[in-house]
């Protein structure tokens, strides 16, 4: 069995490395580490190159959608960690006492 570095091997290796990056990003984000979302955003660039170079356009909607999610969550979590996210408190309203009038 001979190992050759043909185009298919390189393509598979790059896909595995990019997938590993995304998994690490999700793991970090799940641990409430903002670096996870940043790693995910930065990981979109090599995915875009991968899609164009190897003509794998079926991955484009996934990568674009993930970039929106990564950027949204990075901004949201970053604001919350800095305490600049406006807190919206829902007012608690006690239920009204409704019943038949009592005869006194």
C-alpha positions in Angstrom: 0.0 0.0 0.0 1.6 3.2 -1.2 0.7 6.6 0.2 0.5 9.2 -2.5 -0.3 12.9 -2.0 -2.7 13.2 -4.9 -5.4 15.8 -5.0 -8.1 13.6 -3.4 -5.9 12.9 -0.4 -5.1 16.6 0.1 -8.8 17.5 -0.3 -9.8 14.9 2.3 -7.0 16.0 4.7 -8.0 19.7 4.4 -11.7 18.8 5.0 -10.7 16.8 8.1 -8.6 19.7 9.5 -11.3 22.3 8.8 -13.9 20.0 10.5 -11.7 19.6 13.5 -11.4 23.4 13.8 -15.2 23.8 13.8 -15.6 21.0 16.4 -13.0 22.7 18.6 -14.8 26.1 18.1 -18.1 24.5 19.2 -16.5 22.9 22.2 -15.0 26.2 23.4 -18.3 28.0 22.8 -20.1 25.4 24.8 -17.7 26.1 27.6 -18.7 29.8 27.4 -15.4 30.7 25.9 -15.7 33.6 23.4 -12.6 32.2 21.6 -14.9 29.4 20.3 -17.1 31.8 18.3 -14.0 33.7 17.1 -12.4 30.5 15.9 -15.6 29.6 14.1 -15.7 33.0 12.3 -12.1 32.8 11.3 -12.6 29.2 10.2 -15.1 30.3 7.6 -12.4 31.8 5.4 -10.6 28.5 4.7 -13.9 26.8 4.2 -14.8 29.4 1.5 -11.5 28.7 -0.2 -12.1 25.0 0.1 -15.5 25.3 -1.6 -14.2 27.4 -4.5 -10.9 25.4 -5.1 -12.5 22.0 -5.0 -15.9 23.0 -6.5 -18.0 21.8 -3.6 -20.8 24.4 -3.8 -23.2 22.3 -1.8 -21.4 23.3 1.3 -21.8 27.0 0.6 -25.2 27.5 2.2 -24.0 25.7 5.4 -20.9 27.8 5.7 -22.7 31.0 5.0 -25.4 30.1 7.6 -22.8 29.2 10.2 -21.0 32.5 9.6 -24.2 34.4 10.5 -24.6 32.3 13.6 -21.0 32.6 14.6 -20.9 36.4 14.2 -24.2 36.9 16.0 -23.2 34.8 18.9 -19.7 36.2 19.1 -21.2 39.8 19.3 -23.9 38.7 21.8 -21.7 36.8 24.1 -19.0 39.5 24.0 -21.5 42.2 25.0 -22.9 40.0 27.8 -19.4 39.3 29.1 -18.6 43.0 29.1 -22.0 43.8 30.8 -23.0 46.2 28.0 -26.0 44.2 26.8 -29.1 46.0 28.0 -31.0 43.9 30.4 -34.7 43.5 29.6 -36.6 42.5 32.7 -40.1 41.2 32.2 -42.4 42.6 34.8 -44.1 40.1 37.1 -47.8 40.7 37.4 -49.7 39.0 40.2 -52.8 37.2 38.9 -56.1 39.0 39.7 -58.4 37.4 42.2 -61.5 36.6 40.3 -64.4 34.9 41.9 -68.1 35.2 42.9 -69.0 38.0 45.2 -69.4 36.9 48.7 -72.5 37.6 50.7 -71.7 39.5 53.9 
